[in-house]
Amino acid sequence: DGGSATSSGAYTAPMPGKIVKVMVSKGDQVEEGQTMIIMEAMKMEHVIKASRDGVVSAVSVEVDDFVEDSQTLCSLEQAEDV
């Protein structure tokens, strides 16, 4: 597992690397443990997974983007109770 989630719901890059796959879009509902972004750094794949259920509020990267350490990749907000 890579990336970390901040208390604000932002998911950040664990280290500098390249975005390989973006599996969510703004407005998508995700479940805890769901893969959202895959990046490659130091010849290893890092999978960014949701740490909780929620709704994707922003996606800040695209495939082939190069990102810096701690750069925000995407953000989640609490899912509305329906």
C-alpha positions as CSV (number, residue, x, y, z in Angstrom):
1,D,0.0,0.0,0.0
2,G,1.2,3.5,-0.8
3,G,-0.1,7.0,-0.1
4,S,-1.6,8.3,3.0
5,A,-4.9,10.0,3.8
6,T,-4.9,13.2,5.7
7,S,-7.7,14.1,8.1
8,S,-9.2,16.3,5.4
9,G,-9.6,13.3,3.1
10,A,-6.7,14.1,0.8
11,Y,-4.6,11.2,-0.4
12,T,-1.0,12.0,-1.1
13,A,1.9,10.3,-3.0
14,P,4.2,8.3,-0.8
15,M,7.2,9.3,-2.9
16,P,8.0,10.9,-6.2
17,G,6.7,8.8,-9.1
18,K,4.5,8.4,-12.2
19,I,0.8,7.8,-12.3
20,V,0.0,4.5,-14.0
21,K,-3.7,4.2,-13.6
22,V,-6.6,6.4,-12.3
23,M,-9.6,4.2,-11.4
24,V,-11.9,6.9,-10.0
25,S,-13.6,10.1,-11.1
26,K,-15.0,13.0,-9.2
27,G,-18.4,12.0,-7.7
28,D,-17.6,8.3,-7.6
29,Q,-18.7,6.4,-4.5
30,V,-15.9,4.3,-3.1
31,E,-15.7,1.7,-0.3
32,E,-12.9,1.2,2.2
33,G,-10.1,-0.7,0.7
34,Q,-11.1,0.1,-2.9
35,T,-8.1,0.9,-5.3
36,M,-8.3,4.5,-6.5
37,I,-4.9,5.3,-8.1
38,I,-1.9,3.2,-9.0
39,M,1.5,4.9,-9.3
40,E,5.0,3.6,-10.0
41,A,8.0,4.8,-8.0
42,M,11.5,3.3,-7.7
43,K,10.4,0.5,-10.1
44,M,7.6,-0.6,-7.7
45,E,3.9,-0.2,-8.0
46,H,2.1,1.7,-5.2
47,V,-1.6,1.3,-4.8
48,I,-3.6,4.2,-3.3
49,K,-6.7,2.7,-1.6
50,A,-9.6,4.4,0.1
51,S,-9.1,4.3,3.9
52,R,-12.9,4.6,4.4
53,D,-16.2,4.7,2.5
54,G,-16.8,8.0,0.8
55,V,-17.4,10.0,-2.3
56,V,-14.5,11.2,-4.5
57,S,-14.5,15.0,-4.2
58,A,-11.4,15.7,-6.4
59,V,-8.9,13.9,-8.7
60,S,-5.8,15.9,-9.1
61,V,-3.7,13.7,-11.4
62,E,-4.0,11.9,-14.8
63,V,-2.2,8.9,-16.2
64,D,1.5,9.6,-17.1
65,D,1.7,12.6,-14.7
66,F,4.8,12.7,-12.6
67,V,4.1,13.6,-9.0
68,E,6.3,14.8,-6.1
69,D,6.5,13.3,-2.6
70,S,3.3,14.2,-0.6
71,Q,1.6,15.7,-3.7
72,T,-2.2,15.4,-3.4
73,L,-3.6,12.8,-5.8
74,C,-7.3,12.7,-4.9
75,S,-9.7,13.6,-2.1
76,L,-12.6,11.9,-0.4
77,E,-15.5,13.3,1.5
78,Q,-17.9,11.5,3.8
79,A,-20.7,9.7,1.9
80,E,-24.1,11.2,2.6
81,D,-26.4,8.9,4.5
82,V,-29.2,7.9,2.3
